[in-house]
Amino acid sequence: MAHWTFLTNHAHVLMCLAENPTIRLRDVAARVEITERAAQRIVTELEEAGYLVRVREGRRNNYQLNTAMPLRHPLDSDYRISELLATFAGSAGTAGSTGGANSVLPDES
């Protein structure tokens, strides 16, 4: 039987970054069960699409999420990233809080 999940790797990466804005991509990859290169590609795609901003702090990155962005699929486009993150906040093994004040860009909706 094929292995599949209801959420995409993009959603899982976003939830990891929301939980810990300074997490290493190596650790994101391990949690999402993808390669480190795939995690890098997903973060780059999310950044290029405006879903996050990467801020360099010393040797680490701090990922600031734009939670006002809509979900991408036409069936989901009425919903915002903030709603996705709130749905999974506090669930065991998934995104907890959306981090400190530095981790989330203001919701402009």
TORVEX-544449 format. One record per residue: residue number from 0; x negated, y negated, z negated of N, C-alpha, C in turn. Coordinates in steps of 0.1 Angstrom, whole numbers. Layout:
// TORVEX-544449
<rolum><seq>NUM</seq><n_px>X</n_px><n_py>Y</n_py><n_pz>Z</n_pz><ca_px>X</ca_px><ca_py>Y</ca_py><ca_pz>Z</ca_pz><c_px>X</c_px><c_py>Y</c_py><c_pz>Z</c_pz></rolum>
...
END
This chain:
// TORVEX-544449
<rolum><seq>0</seq><n_px>-8</n_px><n_py>12</n_py><n_pz>0</n_pz><ca_px>0</ca_px><ca_py>0</ca_py><ca_pz>0</ca_pz><c_px>-9</c_px><c_py>-12</c_py><c_pz>0</c_pz></rolum>
<rolum><seq>1</seq><n_px>-6</n_px><n_py>-22</n_py><n_pz>8</n_pz><ca_px>-13</ca_px><ca_py>-34</ca_py><ca_pz>9</ca_pz><c_px>-13</c_px><c_py>-43</c_py><c_pz>-4</c_pz></rolum>
<rolum><seq>2</seq><n_px>-24</n_px><n_py>-49</n_py><n_pz>-7</n_pz><ca_px>-24</ca_px><ca_py>-58</ca_py><ca_pz>-19</ca_pz><c_px>-20</c_px><c_py>-72</c_py><c_pz>-15</c_pz></rolum>
<rolum><seq>3</seq><n_px>-10</n_px><n_py>-78</n_py><n_pz>-21</n_pz><ca_px>-6</ca_px><ca_py>-91</ca_py><ca_pz>-18</ca_pz><c_px>-1</c_px><c_py>-98</c_py><c_pz>-30</c_pz></rolum>
<rolum><seq>4</seq><n_px>0</n_px><n_py>-111</n_py><n_pz>-30</n_pz><ca_px>5</ca_px><ca_py>-119</ca_py><ca_pz>-42</ca_pz><c_px>15</c_px><c_py>-129</c_py><c_pz>-36</c_pz></rolum>
<rolum><seq>5</seq><n_px>23</n_px><n_py>-135</n_py><n_pz>-45</n_pz><ca_px>33</ca_px><ca_py>-145</ca_py><ca_pz>-41</ca_pz><c_px>26</c_px><c_py>-159</c_py><c_pz>-39</c_pz></rolum>
<rolum><seq>6</seq><n_px>15</n_px><n_py>-161</n_py><n_pz>-46</n_pz><ca_px>8</ca_px><ca_py>-174</ca_py><ca_pz>-45</ca_pz><c_px>-5</c_px><c_py>-172</c_py><c_pz>-36</c_pz></rolum>
<rolum><seq>7</seq><n_px>-8</n_px><n_py>-182</n_py><n_pz>-28</n_pz><ca_px>-20</ca_px><ca_py>-181</ca_py><ca_pz>-20</ca_pz><c_px>-33</c_px><c_py>-184</c_py><c_pz>-28</c_pz></rolum>
<rolum><seq>8</seq><n_px>-44</n_px><n_py>-181</n_py><n_pz>-22</n_pz><ca_px>-57</ca_px><ca_py>-184</ca_py><ca_pz>-28</ca_pz><c_px>-58</c_px><c_py>-199</c_py><c_pz>-31</c_pz></rolum>
<rolum><seq>9</seq><n_px>-53</n_px><n_py>-207</n_py><n_pz>-22</n_pz><ca_px>-53</ca_px><ca_py>-221</ca_py><ca_pz>-23</ca_pz><c_px>-46</c_px><c_py>-225</c_py><c_pz>-36</c_pz></rolum>
<rolum><seq>10</seq><n_px>-35</n_px><n_py>-220</n_py><n_pz>-39</n_pz><ca_px>-27</ca_px><ca_py>-223</ca_py><ca_pz>-51</ca_pz><c_px>-35</c_px><c_py>-218</c_py><c_pz>-63</c_pz></rolum>
<rolum><seq>11</seq><n_px>-41</n_px><n_py>-206</n_py><n_pz>-63</n_pz><ca_px>-49</ca_px><ca_py>-201</ca_py><ca_pz>-74</ca_pz><c_px>-61</c_px><c_py>-210</c_py><c_pz>-77</c_pz></rolum>
<rolum><seq>12</seq><n_px>-68</n_px><n_py>-214</n_py><n_pz>-66</n_pz><ca_px>-79</ca_px><ca_py>-223</ca_py><ca_pz>-68</ca_pz><c_px>-75</c_px><c_py>-236</c_py><c_pz>-75</c_pz></rolum>
<rolum><seq>13</seq><n_px>-64</n_px><n_py>-242</n_py><n_pz>-70</n_pz><ca_px>-59</ca_px><ca_py>-254</ca_py><ca_pz>-75</ca_pz><c_px>-55</c_px><c_py>-253</c_py><c_pz>-90</c_pz></rolum>
<rolum><seq>14</seq><n_px>-49</n_px><n_py>-241</n_py><n_pz>-94</n_pz><ca_px>-46</ca_px><ca_py>-239</ca_py><ca_pz>-108</ca_pz><c_px>-58</c_px><c_py>-238</c_py><c_pz>-116</c_pz></rolum>
<rolum><seq>15</seq><n_px>-69</n_px><n_py>-232</n_py><n_pz>-111</n_pz><ca_px>-81</ca_px><ca_py>-231</ca_py><ca_pz>-119</ca_pz><c_px>-87</c_px><c_py>-244</c_py><c_pz>-121</c_pz></rolum>
<rolum><seq>16</seq><n_px>-87</n_px><n_py>-253</n_py><n_pz>-111</n_pz><ca_px>-93</ca_px><ca_py>-266</ca_py><ca_pz>-112</ca_pz><c_px>-84</c_px><c_py>-275</c_py><c_pz>-121</c_pz></rolum>
<rolum><seq>17</seq><n_px>-71</n_px><n_py>-273</n_py><n_pz>-122</n_pz><ca_px>-62</ca_px><ca_py>-280</ca_py><ca_pz>-131</ca_pz><c_px>-65</c_px><c_py>-276</c_py><c_pz>-145</c_pz></rolum>
<rolum><seq>18</seq><n_px>-68</n_px><n_py>-263</n_py><n_pz>-147</n_pz><ca_px>-71</ca_px><ca_py>-259</ca_py><ca_pz>-161</ca_pz><c_px>-84</c_px><c_py>-263</c_py><c_pz>-166</c_pz></rolum>
<rolum><seq>19</seq><n_px>-94</n_px><n_py>-264</n_py><n_pz>-157</n_pz><ca_px>-107</ca_px><ca_py>-268</ca_py><ca_pz>-161</ca_pz><c_px>-114</c_px><c_py>-276</c_py><c_pz>-150</c_pz></rolum>
<rolum><seq>20</seq><n_px>-113</n_px><n_py>-289</n_py><n_pz>-150</n_pz><ca_px>-118</ca_px><ca_py>-297</ca_py><ca_pz>-139</ca_pz><c_px>-133</c_px><c_py>-297</c_py><c_pz>-137</c_pz></rolum>
<rolum><seq>21</seq><n_px>-140</n_px><n_py>-291</n_py><n_pz>-146</n_pz><ca_px>-155</ca_px><ca_py>-291</ca_py><ca_pz>-144</ca_pz><c_px>-160</c_px><c_py>-276</c_py><c_pz>-142</c_pz></rolum>
<rolum><seq>22</seq><n_px>-150</n_px><n_py>-267</n_py><n_pz>-139</n_pz><ca_px>-154</ca_px><ca_py>-253</ca_py><ca_pz>-137</ca_pz><c_px>-163</c_px><c_py>-252</c_py><c_pz>-125</c_pz></rolum>
<rolum><seq>23</seq><n_px>-172</n_px><n_py>-242</n_py><n_pz>-126</n_pz><ca_px>-181</ca_px><ca_py>-240</ca_py><ca_pz>-114</ca_pz><c_px>-174</c_px><c_py>-231</c_py><c_pz>-104</c_pz></rolum>
<rolum><seq>24</seq><n_px>-177</n_px><n_py>-234</n_py><n_pz>-91</n_pz><ca_px>-170</ca_px><ca_py>-226</ca_py><ca_pz>-81</ca_pz><c_px>-173</c_px><c_py>-211</c_py><c_pz>-81</c_pz></rolum>
<rolum><seq>25</seq><n_px>-184</n_px><n_py>-208</n_py><n_pz>-87</n_pz><ca_px>-187</ca_px><ca_py>-194</ca_py><ca_pz>-89</ca_pz><c_px>-177</c_px><c_py>-187</c_py><c_pz>-98</c_pz></rolum>
<rolum><seq>26</seq><n_px>-173</n_px><n_py>-195</n_py><n_pz>-109</n_pz><ca_px>-163</ca_px><ca_py>-190</ca_py><ca_pz>-118</ca_pz><c_px>-149</c_px><c_py>-190</c_py><c_pz>-112</c_pz></rolum>
<rolum><seq>27</seq><n_px>-146</n_px><n_py>-200</n_py><n_pz>-104</n_pz><ca_px>-133</ca_px><ca_py>-201</ca_py><ca_pz>-97</ca_pz><c_px>-132</c_px><c_py>-188</c_py><c_pz>-89</c_pz></rolum>
<rolum><seq>28</seq><n_px>-142</n_px><n_py>-185</n_py><n_pz>-81</n_pz><ca_px>-142</ca_px><ca_py>-174</ca_py><ca_pz>-72</ca_pz><c_px>-140</c_px><c_py>-161</c_py><c_pz>-80</c_pz></rolum>
<rolum><seq>29</seq><n_px>-146</n_px><n_py>-159</n_py><n_pz>-91</n_pz><ca_px>-145</ca_px><ca_py>-147</ca_py><ca_pz>-99</ca_pz><c_px>-130</c_px><c_py>-146</c_py><c_pz>-104</c_pz></rolum>
<rolum><seq>30</seq><n_px>-124</n_px><n_py>-157</n_py><n_pz>-109</n_pz><ca_px>-111</ca_px><ca_py>-157</ca_py><ca_pz>-114</ca_pz><c_px>-101</c_px><c_py>-154</c_py><c_pz>-103</c_pz></rolum>
<rolum><seq>31</seq><n_px>-103</n_px><n_py>-159</n_py><n_pz>-91</n_pz><ca_px>-93</ca_px><ca_py>-158</ca_py><ca_pz>-80</ca_pz><c_px>-96</c_px><c_py>-145</c_py><c_pz>-73</c_pz></rolum>
<rolum><seq>32</seq><n_px>-107</n_px><n_py>-139</n_py><n_pz>-75</n_pz><ca_px>-112</ca_px><ca_py>-126</ca_py><ca_pz>-69</ca_pz><c_px>-114</c_px><c_py>-128</c_py><c_pz>-54</c_pz></rolum>
<rolum><seq>33</seq><n_px>-122</n_px><n_py>-139</n_py><n_pz>-51</n_pz><ca_px>-126</ca_px><ca_py>-142</ca_py><ca_pz>-37</ca_pz><c_px>-141</c_px><c_py>-145</c_py><c_pz>-38</c_pz></rolum>
<rolum><seq>34</seq><n_px>-147</n_px><n_py>-146</n_py><n_pz>-26</n_pz><ca_px>-161</ca_px><ca_py>-149</ca_py><ca_pz>-26</ca_pz><c_px>-164</c_px><c_py>-164</c_py><c_pz>-30</c_pz></rolum>
<rolum><seq>35</seq><n_px>-176</n_px><n_py>-167</n_py><n_pz>-34</n_pz><ca_px>-179</ca_px><ca_py>-181</ca_py><ca_pz>-37</ca_pz><c_px>-178</c_px><c_py>-190</c_py><c_pz>-25</c_pz></rolum>
<rolum><seq>36</seq><n_px>-182</n_px><n_py>-184</n_py><n_pz>-13</n_pz><ca_px>-181</ca_px><ca_py>-192</ca_py><ca_pz>-1</ca_pz><c_px>-166</c_px><c_py>-195</c_py><c_pz>2</c_pz></rolum>
<rolum><seq>37</seq><n_px>-157</n_px><n_py>-185</n_py><n_pz>0</n_pz><ca_px>-143</ca_px><ca_py>-188</ca_py><ca_pz>2</ca_pz><c_px>-138</c_px><c_py>-199</c_py><c_pz>-7</c_pz></rolum>
<rolum><seq>38</seq><n_px>-142</n_px><n_py>-198</n_py><n_pz>-20</n_pz><ca_px>-138</ca_px><ca_py>-209</ca_py><ca_pz>-29</ca_pz><c_px>-143</c_px><c_py>-222</c_py><c_pz>-25</c_pz></rolum>
<rolum><seq>39</seq><n_px>-155</n_px><n_py>-223</n_py><n_pz>-20</n_pz><ca_px>-160</ca_px><ca_py>-236</ca_py><ca_pz>-14</ca_pz><c_px>-152</c_px><c_py>-241</c_py><c_pz>-3</c_pz></rolum>
<rolum><seq>40</seq><n_px>-149</n_px><n_py>-232</n_py><n_pz>6</n_pz><ca_px>-141</ca_px><ca_py>-235</ca_py><ca_pz>18</ca_pz><c_px>-127</c_px><c_py>-241</c_py><c_pz>14</c_pz></rolum>
<rolum><seq>41</seq><n_px>-121</n_px><n_py>-234</n_py><n_pz>4</n_pz><ca_px>-107</ca_px><ca_py>-238</ca_py><ca_pz>0</ca_pz><c_px>-108</c_px><c_py>-252</c_py><c_pz>-7</c_pz></rolum>
<rolum><seq>42</seq><n_px>-118</n_px><n_py>-254</n_py><n_pz>-15</n_pz><ca_px>-119</ca_px><ca_py>-267</ca_py><ca_pz>-22</ca_pz><c_px>-122</c_px><c_py>-278</c_py><c_pz>-11</c_pz></rolum>
<rolum><seq>43</seq><n_px>-130</n_px><n_py>-275</n_py><n_pz>-1</n_pz><ca_px>-132</ca_px><ca_py>-285</ca_py><ca_pz>9</ca_pz><c_px>-119</c_px><c_py>-288</c_py><c_pz>17</c_pz></rolum>
<rolum><seq>44</seq><n_px>-111</n_px><n_py>-278</n_py><n_pz>20</n_pz><ca_px>-98</ca_px><ca_py>-280</ca_py><ca_pz>27</ca_pz><c_px>-89</c_px><c_py>-288</c_py><c_pz>18</c_pz></rolum>
<rolum><seq>45</seq><n_px>-88</n_px><n_py>-285</n_py><n_pz>5</n_pz><ca_px>-79</ca_px><ca_py>-292</ca_py><ca_pz>-4</ca_pz><c_px>-84</c_px><c_py>-307</c_py><c_pz>-5</c_pz></rolum>
<rolum><seq>46</seq><n_px>-97</n_px><n_py>-309</n_py><n_pz>-5</n_pz><ca_px>-102</ca_px><ca_py>-323</ca_py><ca_pz>-6</ca_pz><c_px>-99</c_px><c_py>-330</c_py><c_pz>7</c_pz></rolum>
<rolum><seq>47</seq><n_px>-101</n_px><n_py>-324</n_py><n_pz>19</n_pz><ca_px>-98</ca_px><ca_py>-330</ca_py><ca_pz>32</ca_pz><c_px>-84</c_px><c_py>-334</c_py><c_pz>33</c_pz></rolum>
<rolum><seq>48</seq><n_px>-75</n_px><n_py>-326</n_py><n_pz>27</n_pz><ca_px>-60</ca_px><ca_py>-328</ca_py><ca_pz>29</ca_pz><c_px>-55</c_px><c_py>-338</c_py><c_pz>18</c_pz></rolum>
<rolum><seq>49</seq><n_px>-64</n_px><n_py>-342</n_py><n_pz>9</n_pz><ca_px>-60</ca_px><ca_py>-352</ca_py><ca_pz>-1</ca_pz><c_px>-54</c_px><c_py>-346</c_py><c_pz>-14</c_pz></rolum>
<rolum><seq>50</seq><n_px>-56</n_px><n_py>-333</n_py><n_pz>-16</n_pz><ca_px>-50</ca_px><ca_py>-327</ca_py><ca_pz>-28</ca_pz><c_px>-60</c_px><c_py>-328</c_py><c_pz>-40</c_pz></rolum>
<rolum><seq>51</seq><n_px>-72</n_px><n_py>-331</n_py><n_pz>-37</n_pz><ca_px>-82</ca_px><ca_py>-333</ca_py><ca_pz>-48</ca_pz><c_px>-93</c_px><c_py>-343</c_py><c_pz>-44</c_pz></rolum>
<rolum><seq>52</seq><n_px>-100</n_px><n_py>-348</n_py><n_pz>-54</n_pz><ca_px>-112</ca_px><ca_py>-356</ca_py><ca_pz>-52</ca_pz><c_px>-123</c_px><c_py>-350</c_py><c_pz>-60</c_pz></rolum>
<rolum><seq>53</seq><n_px>-134</n_px><n_py>-348</n_py><n_pz>-54</n_pz><ca_px>-146</ca_px><ca_py>-342</ca_py><ca_pz>-60</ca_pz><c_px>-155</c_px><c_py>-354</c_py><c_pz>-65</c_pz></rolum>
<rolum><seq>54</seq><n_px>-157</n_px><n_py>-355</n_py><n_pz>-78</n_pz><ca_px>-166</ca_px><ca_py>-365</ca_py><ca_pz>-84</ca_pz><c_px>-178</c_px><c_py>-358</c_py><c_pz>-90</c_pz></rolum>
<rolum><seq>55</seq><n_px>-190</n_px><n_py>-363</n_py><n_pz>-85</n_pz><ca_px>-202</ca_px><ca_py>-357</ca_py><ca_pz>-90</ca_pz><c_px>-206</c_px><c_py>-363</c_py><c_pz>-103</c_pz></rolum>
<rolum><seq>56</seq><n_px>-208</n_px><n_py>-355</n_py><n_pz>-113</n_pz><ca_px>-212</ca_px><ca_py>-359</ca_py><ca_pz>-127</ca_pz><c_px>-225</c_px><c_py>-352</c_py><c_pz>-131</c_pz></rolum>
<rolum><seq>57</seq><n_px>-236</n_px><n_py>-358</n_py><n_pz>-128</n_pz><ca_px>-249</ca_px><ca_py>-351</ca_py><ca_pz>-131</ca_pz><c_px>-251</c_px><c_py>-339</c_py><c_pz>-121</c_pz></rolum>
<rolum><seq>58</seq><n_px>-252</n_px><n_py>-327</n_py><n_pz>-126</n_pz><ca_px>-254</ca_px><ca_py>-315</ca_py><ca_pz>-118</ca_pz><c_px>-240</c_px><c_py>-308</c_py><c_pz>-116</c_pz></rolum>
<rolum><seq>59</seq><n_px>-229</n_px><n_py>-314</n_py><n_pz>-121</n_pz><ca_px>-216</ca_px><ca_py>-307</ca_py><ca_pz>-120</ca_pz><c_px>-207</c_px><c_py>-316</c_py><c_pz>-112</c_pz></rolum>
<rolum><seq>60</seq><n_px>-196</n_px><n_py>-309</n_py><n_pz>-108</n_pz><ca_px>-185</ca_px><ca_py>-316</ca_py><ca_pz>-101</ca_pz><c_px>-173</c_px><c_py>-317</c_py><c_pz>-111</c_pz></rolum>
<rolum><seq>61</seq><n_px>-166</n_px><n_py>-328</n_py><n_pz>-110</n_pz><ca_px>-154</ca_px><ca_py>-329</ca_py><ca_pz>-117</ca_pz><c_px>-143</c_px><c_py>-331</c_py><c_pz>-107</c_pz></rolum>
<rolum><seq>62</seq><n_px>-133</n_px><n_py>-322</n_py><n_pz>-107</n_pz><ca_px>-123</ca_px><ca_py>-322</ca_py><ca_pz>-97</ca_pz><c_px>-110</c_px><c_py>-329</c_py><c_pz>-102</c_pz></rolum>
<rolum><seq>63</seq><n_px>-106</n_px><n_py>-340</n_py><n_pz>-95</n_pz><ca_px>-95</ca_px><ca_py>-348</ca_py><ca_pz>-99</ca_pz><c_px>-84</c_px><c_py>-344</c_py><c_pz>-89</c_pz></rolum>
<rolum><seq>64</seq><n_px>-72</n_px><n_py>-339</n_py><n_pz>-94</n_pz><ca_px>-62</ca_px><ca_py>-335</ca_py><ca_pz>-86</ca_pz><c_px>-52</c_px><c_py>-346</c_py><c_pz>-83</c_pz></rolum>
<rolum><seq>65</seq><n_px>-47</n_px><n_py>-347</n_py><n_pz>-71</n_pz><ca_px>-36</ca_px><ca_py>-356</ca_py><ca_pz>-67</ca_pz><c_px>-23</c_px><c_py>-349</c_py><c_pz>-68</c_pz></rolum>
<rolum><seq>66</seq><n_px>-17</n_px><n_py>-349</n_py><n_pz>-80</n_pz><ca_px>-5</ca_px><ca_py>-341</ca_py><ca_pz>-83</ca_pz><c_px>7</c_px><c_py>-347</c_py><c_pz>-76</c_pz></rolum>
<rolum><seq>67</seq><n_px>6</n_px><n_py>-358</n_py><n_pz>-70</n_pz><ca_px>18</ca_px><ca_py>-364</ca_py><ca_pz>-63</ca_pz><c_px>20</c_px><c_py>-358</c_py><c_pz>-49</c_pz></rolum>
<rolum><seq>68</seq><n_px>10</n_px><n_py>-351</n_py><n_pz>-45</n_pz><ca_px>10</ca_px><ca_py>-345</ca_py><ca_pz>-31</ca_pz><c_px>21</c_px><c_py>-334</c_py><c_pz>-30</c_pz></rolum>
<rolum><seq>69</seq><n_px>28</n_px><n_py>-334</n_py><n_pz>-19</n_pz><ca_px>38</ca_px><ca_py>-323</ca_py><ca_pz>-17</ca_pz><c_px>32</c_px><c_py>-310</c_py><c_pz>-14</c_pz></rolum>
<rolum><seq>70</seq><n_px>39</n_px><n_py>-299</n_py><n_pz>-17</n_pz><ca_px>35</ca_px><ca_py>-286</ca_py><ca_pz>-12</ca_pz><c_px>36</c_px><c_py>-286</c_py><c_pz>3</c_pz></rolum>
<rolum><seq>71</seq><n_px>28</n_px><n_py>-278</n_py><n_pz>10</n_pz><ca_px>27</ca_px><ca_py>-280</ca_py><ca_pz>25</ca_pz><c_px>37</c_px><c_py>-273</c_py><c_pz>33</c_pz></rolum>
<rolum><seq>72</seq><n_px>43</n_px><n_py>-262</n_py><n_pz>29</n_pz><ca_px>52</ca_px><ca_py>-255</ca_py><ca_pz>37</ca_pz><c_px>65</c_px><c_py>-263</c_py><c_pz>38</c_pz></rolum>
<rolum><seq>73</seq><n_px>72</n_px><n_py>-263</n_py><n_pz>50</n_pz><ca_px>84</ca_px><ca_py>-271</ca_py><ca_pz>52</ca_pz><c_px>95</c_px><c_py>-267</c_py><c_pz>41</c_pz></rolum>
<rolum><seq>74</seq><n_px>96</n_px><n_py>-254</n_py><n_pz>38</n_pz><ca_px>106</ca_px><ca_py>-250</ca_py><ca_pz>28</ca_pz><c_px>103</c_px><c_py>-255</c_py><c_pz>14</c_pz></rolum>
<rolum><seq>75</seq><n_px>90</n_px><n_py>-259</n_py><n_pz>11</n_pz><ca_px>86</ca_px><ca_py>-263</ca_py><ca_pz>-2</ca_pz><c_px>83</c_px><c_py>-278</c_py><c_pz>-3</c_pz></rolum>
<rolum><seq>76</seq><n_px>84</n_px><n_py>-285</n_py><n_pz>8</n_pz><ca_px>78</ca_px><ca_py>-299</ca_py><ca_pz>9</ca_pz><c_px>86</c_px><c_py>-309</c_py><c_pz>0</c_pz></rolum>
<rolum><seq>77</seq><n_px>97</n_px><n_py>-305</n_py><n_pz>-6</n_pz><ca_px>104</ca_px><ca_py>-314</ca_py><ca_pz>-15</ca_pz><c_px>98</c_px><c_py>-313</c_py><c_pz>-29</c_pz></rolum>
<rolum><seq>78</seq><n_px>89</n_px><n_py>-304</n_py><n_pz>-31</n_pz><ca_px>83</ca_px><ca_py>-302</ca_py><ca_pz>-44</ca_pz><c_px>68</c_px><c_py>-307</c_py><c_pz>-44</c_pz></rolum>
<rolum><seq>79</seq><n_px>64</n_px><n_py>-312</n_py><n_pz>-56</n_pz><ca_px>50</ca_px><ca_py>-317</ca_py><ca_pz>-57</ca_pz><c_px>41</c_px><c_py>-308</c_py><c_pz>-64</c_pz></rolum>
<rolum><seq>80</seq><n_px>28</n_px><n_py>-310</n_py><n_pz>-62</n_pz><ca_px>18</ca_px><ca_py>-302</ca_py><ca_pz>-69</ca_pz><c_px>20</c_px><c_py>-302</c_py><c_pz>-84</c_pz></rolum>
<rolum><seq>81</seq><n_px>24</n_px><n_py>-313</n_py><n_pz>-90</n_pz><ca_px>26</ca_px><ca_py>-314</ca_py><ca_pz>-104</ca_pz><c_px>37</c_px><c_py>-304</c_py><c_pz>-109</c_pz></rolum>
<rolum><seq>82</seq><n_px>47</n_px><n_py>-301</n_py><n_pz>-100</n_pz><ca_px>57</ca_px><ca_py>-292</ca_py><ca_pz>-104</ca_pz><c_px>52</c_px><c_py>-278</c_py><c_pz>-103</c_pz></rolum>
<rolum><seq>83</seq><n_px>44</n_px><n_py>-275</n_py><n_pz>-94</n_pz><ca_px>37</ca_px><ca_py>-261</ca_py><ca_pz>-93</ca_pz><c_px>29</c_px><c_py>-259</c_py><c_pz>-105</c_pz></rolum>
<rolum><seq>84</seq><n_px>21</n_px><n_py>-269</n_py><n_pz>-109</n_pz><ca_px>12</ca_px><ca_py>-267</ca_py><ca_pz>-120</ca_pz><c_px>20</c_px><c_py>-266</c_py><c_pz>-133</c_pz></rolum>
<rolum><seq>85</seq><n_px>31</n_px><n_py>-274</n_py><n_pz>-134</n_pz><ca_px>39</ca_px><ca_py>-273</ca_py><ca_pz>-146</ca_pz><c_px>46</c_px><c_py>-260</c_py><c_pz>-148</c_pz></rolum>
<rolum><seq>86</seq><n_px>49</n_px><n_py>-254</n_py><n_pz>-137</n_pz><ca_px>56</ca_px><ca_py>-241</ca_py><ca_pz>-137</ca_pz><c_px>47</c_px><c_py>-230</c_py><c_pz>-143</c_pz></rolum>
<rolum><seq>87</seq><n_px>34</n_px><n_py>-231</n_py><n_pz>-141</n_pz><ca_px>25</ca_px><ca_py>-221</ca_py><ca_pz>-146</ca_pz><c_px>17</c_px><c_py>-226</c_py><c_pz>-158</c_pz></rolum>
<rolum><seq>88</seq><n_px>19</n_px><n_py>-238</n_py><n_pz>-163</n_pz><ca_px>12</ca_px><ca_py>-243</ca_py><ca_pz>-174</ca_pz><c_px>14</c_px><c_py>-234</c_py><c_pz>-187</c_pz></rolum>
<rolum><seq>89</seq><n_px>3</n_px><n_py>-230</n_py><n_pz>-193</n_pz><ca_px>5</ca_px><ca_py>-222</ca_py><ca_pz>-205</ca_pz><c_px>6</c_px><c_py>-207</c_py><c_pz>-203</c_pz></rolum>
<rolum><seq>90</seq><n_px>7</n_px><n_py>-203</n_py><n_pz>-191</n_pz><ca_px>9</ca_px><ca_py>-188</ca_py><ca_pz>-188</ca_pz><c_px>-5</c_px><c_py>-182</c_py><c_pz>-190</c_pz></rolum>
<rolum><seq>91</seq><n_px>-5</n_px><n_py>-170</n_py><n_pz>-196</n_pz><ca_px>-17</ca_px><ca_py>-163</ca_py><ca_pz>-198</ca_pz><c_px>-25</c_px><c_py>-160</c_py><c_pz>-185</c_pz></rolum>
<rolum><seq>92</seq><n_px>-37</n_px><n_py>-164</n_py><n_pz>-185</n_pz><ca_px>-46</ca_px><ca_py>-161</ca_py><ca_pz>-173</ca_pz><c_px>-43</c_px><c_py>-170</c_py><c_pz>-161</c_pz></rolum>
<rolum><seq>93</seq><n_px>-35</n_px><n_py>-181</n_py><n_pz>-163</n_pz><ca_px>-33</ca_px><ca_py>-190</ca_py><ca_pz>-152</ca_pz><c_px>-36</c_px><c_py>-204</c_py><c_pz>-157</c_pz></rolum>
<rolum><seq>94</seq><n_px>-32</n_px><n_py>-214</n_py><n_pz>-150</n_pz><ca_px>-35</ca_px><ca_py>-228</ca_py><ca_pz>-154</ca_pz><c_px>-29</c_px><c_py>-231</c_py><c_pz>-167</c_pz></rolum>
<rolum><seq>95</seq><n_px>-36</n_px><n_py>-238</n_py><n_pz>-175</n_pz><ca_px>-31</ca_px><ca_py>-243</ca_py><ca_pz>-188</ca_pz><c_px>-27</c_px><c_py>-257</c_py><c_pz>-186</c_pz></rolum>
<rolum><seq>96</seq><n_px>-31</n_px><n_py>-266</n_py><n_pz>-195</n_pz><ca_px>-28</ca_px><ca_py>-280</ca_py><ca_pz>-192</ca_pz><c_px>-35</c_px><c_py>-285</c_py><c_pz>-180</c_pz></rolum>
<rolum><seq>97</seq><n_px>-31</n_px><n_py>-296</n_py><n_pz>-175</n_pz><ca_px>-38</ca_px><ca_py>-302</ca_py><ca_pz>-164</ca_pz><c_px>-50</c_px><c_py>-309</c_py><c_pz>-167</c_pz></rolum>
<rolum><seq>98</seq><n_px>-56</n_px><n_py>-306</n_py><n_pz>-179</n_pz><ca_px>-69</ca_px><ca_py>-312</ca_py><ca_pz>-183</ca_pz><c_px>-67</c_px><c_py>-326</c_py><c_pz>-189</c_pz></rolum>
<rolum><seq>99</seq><n_px>-78</n_px><n_py>-332</n_py><n_pz>-191</n_pz><ca_px>-78</ca_px><ca_py>-346</ca_py><ca_pz>-197</ca_pz><c_px>-74</c_px><c_py>-356</c_py><c_pz>-187</c_pz></rolum>
<rolum><seq>100</seq><n_px>-75</n_px><n_py>-369</n_py><n_pz>-191</n_pz><ca_px>-71</ca_px><ca_py>-380</ca_py><ca_pz>-183</ca_pz><c_px>-79</c_px><c_py>-381</c_py><c_pz>-171</c_pz></rolum>
<rolum><seq>101</seq><n_px>-91</n_px><n_py>-376</n_py><n_pz>-171</n_pz><ca_px>-100</ca_px><ca_py>-378</ca_py><ca_pz>-159</ca_pz><c_px>-97</c_px><c_py>-367</c_py><c_pz>-149</c_pz></rolum>
<rolum><seq>102</seq><n_px>-89</n_px><n_py>-357</n_py><n_pz>-152</n_pz><ca_px>-88</ca_px><ca_py>-346</ca_py><ca_pz>-142</ca_pz><c_px>-77</c_px><c_py>-347</c_py><c_pz>-132</c_pz></rolum>
<rolum><seq>103</seq><n_px>-67</n_px><n_py>-356</n_py><n_pz>-135</n_pz><ca_px>-55</ca_px><ca_py>-356</ca_py><ca_pz>-127</ca_pz><c_px>-53</c_px><c_py>-371</c_py><c_pz>-122</c_pz></rolum>
<rolum><seq>104</seq><n_px>-52</n_px><n_py>-373</n_py><n_pz>-109</n_pz><ca_px>-49</ca_px><ca_py>-386</ca_py><ca_pz>-104</ca_pz><c_px>-34</c_px><c_py>-389</c_py><c_pz>-107</c_pz></rolum>
<rolum><seq>105</seq><n_px>-31</n_px><n_py>-402</n_py><n_pz>-109</n_pz><ca_px>-17</ca_px><ca_py>-405</ca_py><ca_pz>-113</ca_pz><c_px>-7</c_px><c_py>-400</c_py><c_pz>-103</c_pz></rolum>
<rolum><seq>106</seq><n_px>5</n_px><n_py>-396</n_py><n_pz>-108</n_pz><ca_px>16</ca_px><ca_py>-391</ca_py><ca_pz>-100</ca_pz><c_px>23</c_px><c_py>-404</c_py><c_pz>-95</c_pz></rolum>
<rolum><seq>107</seq><n_px>23</n_px><n_py>-406</n_py><n_pz>-82</n_pz><ca_px>29</ca_px><ca_py>-418</ca_py><ca_pz>-76</ca_pz><c_px>43</c_px><c_py>-416</c_py><c_pz>-71</c_pz></rolum>
<rolum><seq>108</seq><n_px>50</n_px><n_py>-405</n_py><n_pz>-75</n_pz><ca_px>63</ca_px><ca_py>-403</ca_py><ca_pz>-70</ca_pz><c_px>74</c_px><c_py>-410</c_py><c_pz>-78</c_pz></rolum>
END
